[in-house]
Amino acid sequence: MRLIKQTGWVGVALALAWLTGCGGSSSSDDTTASSAGGNAYVAVPEANAVASYRVSSGSGNLKAVLGSPFSGGTSPISIAVHPSGKFVYTANQGGGDVSLYTVNSNTGALTEVLPRTVSGLNPTSLALSSGGDLLFVANQTSNTISAFTVSSSNGTLTEAAGSPFATGSRPVALTLSPSGKFLYVASANLPQVFGYTVTSGTGALQVIPGSPFTVGNGPTSLAITPSEHFLYVTNFIDNTVSGLSIDPTSGVLTEALDSPFVTGTGPIAVTVDPMGRYLYVTNIGSNNVSAYTIDATTGATTALTSPFAAGTRPVSATVDPAGAFLYVCNQSSKNITKFQINQETGGLPSNTISATTNLAPQAIVFAK
């Protein structure tokens, strides 16, 4: 299997294969919620393609769209869905560019729009604004952030003035605050997160005072609460997560109560549920998911009775837009585990193999 390096200090196999099946069932317990349905997408680096799925309303099961996977750029490594549901974007690690796909609203089929948009070297992460008007790309080898404006009519990208913007060494992950005011970037080679204010409409970046901000060693992933009060960062080398408070005016980060806190072995990804109540951390070294409740006032976390067993070498976790299910991509066991989320506690009382894959899945995203 070809290995694609995600960071400078850990080689992670990111080869994907499109999902070939679906399974699982939903509970009628009133502490659970049901998926709202819609579409889901998976990048497939070895196939140079993107797979498309229908998500069953209620059960959250996945059903491959006819014709999936759909051809695209070289080694797509990160994926984002436009809030309109009309467009899908991938960062193509091998091609140094970004692909745009249009979505057939009736079938869910994807069609790539050429030519592709040039980014920097080794693009590894995408962040799309909540309004869908701006797209940011972390270029790991170039040590830059590319910024693009997005056409609302056809989804095409136009590079912003001043782009690309310099950032820290080997940027591996980035995230936008829900309001679109702030952009935060994790630097794999430094125990730091770089912060920027975003100029509305143009995508221009300005360094936040005091940036970069100190976190643990080997930051790999970022997640912001919907309230925009807190940012969480996985520290791969330290086996911890840093919690940071966000100043709503300046975007300055300060360490939150109880930060950093211990998680499983090799925390590689972090996500927050759509209501900002629960935090989930994917631990690639211990093959599980750690779960926490979030204090809405302080940002402090309380560990649930976890971790919850996932497949072998889980690399990412994504909560569906309804907040009903957590989907975990497992590299070595080559499947996707679907956990049903207890709506009262945030626990993961049941899990099933939602899909099996021919190769190692890396990430799944959902249209809202």
N, C-alpha and C positions, 0 to 999 in steps of 0.2 A: 504494500500500500504506500502510495506517495504521501509524504509528510509535508504539510504546509506550516511553517512556523508562525505562531500567533504572537509570540513575544520573544525578546532577546534572551530570556533565561529559562524558558520552558518550551519544548517542542510538543505541539499538540496535533494529533492527526485530525484533520478537518474534512477529510473526504466524506462526501454525503452520497446517499442513494435515495431516490424518491420513494415515498412510502407506498407499500404494496398492499396494505390491508388495514383494517380497523377493527376495533372490538370494544368491549367494556359495556357497562350499563350504568344508569343513573339511579340514585336512591330516592325514595319518596320521603325520607326523613325531613322534617321541617327545619333542621339545622343546615340543610344544604340548599344550593340554588341550582338552577338549570341554565345551560348554555343558551345564548340567544341565537346561535347558528351563525351563518355567514360563510366567509371564505378564509382559508389559511394557506400560507405559502412557505416553502422551504427552499433554500439555496442548495444547489447540487454541484459542488466544485469539480468533482471528477467527470461529471457529465457535461460541464459547462452549460448548466441549465437551471431552471426554476420549476419546481413542482407546484401544482395548484390542487386544492382540496375544498370540498364542501364540508362544513361543520354541521352535524346534525343538531337541530334545535332540541334542547332537553338533555340528550345523552352526551353531547360533546364529541361524538364519534367522528372519525375522519373518513371521507370517501373521495378517492382520487377522481379528478375531473378527466373526462375523455380527452386523450391526446397528451396528457401530462407524462413526463416533464417537458418543458418548453425550452428550446435552445436559446443560448444567450452568450455572454462574454466568457472570458477565460478565468476559471476558478472563482466564481462568485462566492464571497465569504461572509458578507453581511447583507441584510435585506430590510427594506422599509416599505410600508404601505401608505399611500396618500390618504388623508382623512376622507376624501370623497369616495374612496374605494375604486376609483377609475384607473389608478396608476400604481405600479410596483417598481421599486428601484433596487439594484444590487451594486455593491462595491466589488469589482472584479480584481482580486488580488494579483492574479497572473497577468492581467492586461493593463493595469494602471489606469483603469477607466471606470465609468459608471454606466450601467445599462438602464434603460427605461422600457417598461412593458405597459401596454394598454390591456385592460381587463374587459373581456366580453361579459356584460352584466347578466346575460341570459344563461351562459354556460360556465362561466368562470375560467374559460381558456385565456391564455396570455399570448400576446404578440409583441415581439421586441421591435422597438423603433430605432432605426439606424440613421446616422452614425452614432456611435457611443460617445459619451462626453469624457474628455481626457481629465484625469485627476492627477495626483502625485504618485510617487513610487510606493507600491505595496499598500493600497488602500484597504483598511481593515474594519472600519466602523462607520455607520451612517447615523445621522440624527435629523429627523424631519420635524419642522415646526408644527404645532397643533393646528395652525391655520392652513398648513400645506404650502406656504409661499416661499419657504427657505429650506435648503438642504445643506447639511454640513458633512464633510468627509474627513476622517482621520487618515493621514498618509504616513504609515509607520516608518518607512525607510527615508522619506523626505523630511521627516520631523516638521510637518506642516498640517494645517487645516485648510481645506478648500471649501469655499462658500459659494453657493449658487442660488439664484432666484428661480422660482418654479412657475411656469405658465399655468394658470388655472384652466385654460381652454384645452391644451394638448399635453401638458406635463413636461414639456421640454425645459432644459436647464440652461441658464446663462450665468457665467461666472461673475461674481460680484467684484466691484472695484477694490483693488488692493489684495485680492486673493491670488495665491494662497498666503495664509498668515503663519508666521513662525510660531512653534510651540516647543514643549519639552521633548527630551530624547525618547524616541520610540512611542509615540502616542498609540495606544491600543484600544481605547474606548472613549466615547464621548456621549454626553447627554445634554438635552436642552431642558430648561425649566418649563413647566406647563404654560406660563405666560409668554415664553419666548424671549424673556429679557436677558437670561444668563445662559452661557454655555460653559460646561466643565469638561476637562479632558484629563484622562489618567495617563501618566507617563510610566511605562513598564520599567525603565532603567533607573527611575528615581522614586523615592518615597514621597511623591508629591502629586497634587492635583492642580492644574492650571485653570484659572477662571477668567471669563471674558464677558463683557456686556455686549449685547447684540443690537445693532442699529436696525430698528423696525423698517421693513420694506427693502433695505439694501443688503442686509447681511454682513455689513462691516463689523469687525471685531475690535474692541478696545480692552486692554488688560485691566482687570479689577484690581484696585489698590490692595497691596499685600500679597498678591499672587506671585509665585505658587504657594499653595497651602500644604502643610505637612500631614501625611497619613502614614500608614505602615509600609512595609517593604513589599515590592512587587504588586502594585495595584493593577487589577485586571478588569474591573467592571464597576459601573456606577448606576445608581437609581435614586430618583427624586420623588418625594411624596407628592401627591396631587395638590396638597395645600401649599406646596413650594417652600415649606419651612425647613425641611431636612434633606440632606444628601448622605447616602450610604455608599461606602467603597470597600470592595473585597481586597484584602491584603494577602496575596497568595503565599508568599514566603513566610509570613508571620502566623498564618492560620487564624487571622482575626478579621473583623470588619470595623472600619472607622465610621462613626456617626458624626455628622457636621451640621451645625445650625446655619441657615442661610439668612443673611441680613436682607430684608425685602426691598430695601432701597438701593444698597450698593452691591449686593451679591457677595459680600465678604463672608468667608467661612470661618466659624469658630467651633472648637471641639464640643460636642454635645455631652450631656451627662452619660456616664458609664462607658464612654468611648476610650480606646477600642475594646470590643468584647470578643471573646473566644468563640470560634465556630468549629466546624469539622476540619479534616485534613485537606489542604489544597483548595480553599474557597476560590472558585474561578468565575462565578457569576452571581448577581444579586438582582432581585426584582421585588416590587411592591404591588400589592393588590390595588385595583382601581379606586378603592375608597380610602387608601392610605392607612389601613388598620393593621396589616400583617406584612412581614418581611420574610422572604425566602432566599436561602443561600445554597447554591449548588457546590458540593464538595467533591471534586474529581478524585482526590486521593482516598477518601473513605467511602465512596460509592453511596452517598446519601444526600439528603436535603435537610438543612437546619431551618427551623421555623420560629418566628418571634412575633410577639405583639408589639405595637409601637404606641408609646405615650404621645398623644396628640399635642401636649403642651411642652414637654421637655425633649421629645425625640428618643428618650431612653427606651431600651428594648428589654423584654422579658422572654426568656426562652420557653417554648412550649415543651411538652414531653416528646422530645425529638432527639436525635435526627430520625428521619423517615427513610427507609431503604429505597433506593432507586435501582437502576440497572448498573452495569459495569462502566466506569469512567463517565459519569454524567458531566456534561459541559455547559449546559444552559438550562434555564427555567423561565417559562413565560406563563403568565396568568391570562386567561381569555378575557375579552372586554366586559363580559357579564360578571366576572369575579367568581365564577362557579368552579373552574378547574385550573389546576396547575399542570403544565406539560413539561416534561423533562426529557431532553435528548441525551441518550446514552451511547457513547462512542463504541466501546468494545462489545457490548451486548447487542449493538446494532438495532436498537428499538427506541420507541418513545413511550415513556410511562405517563399515564394520565392519573393524577390524583384529584379526587373530589374534595373541595375545601369546605370544612365545617364553618358555616357563616357566623356562628356564635363565638367560636374559640380560635379559628384560624388553623386548626389542626387538619391533618390529612388522613381521615379515617379509613379511606379505601383507595386502592390503586389497581389499575389494570394495564395491560400492554395495549396501548391505543393503536400502535402500528409497529410493524417490524420492517426492517430495512436491509438491503443487500450490503451496504457499507455503513460507515459511521455517520449518524446524523449530528448536525451541529446546532441548528437553531430553527425555531418555528415562529412565525409572526401571524397576527390575525388582523383582518380588516374590521374596522369598528362600525 
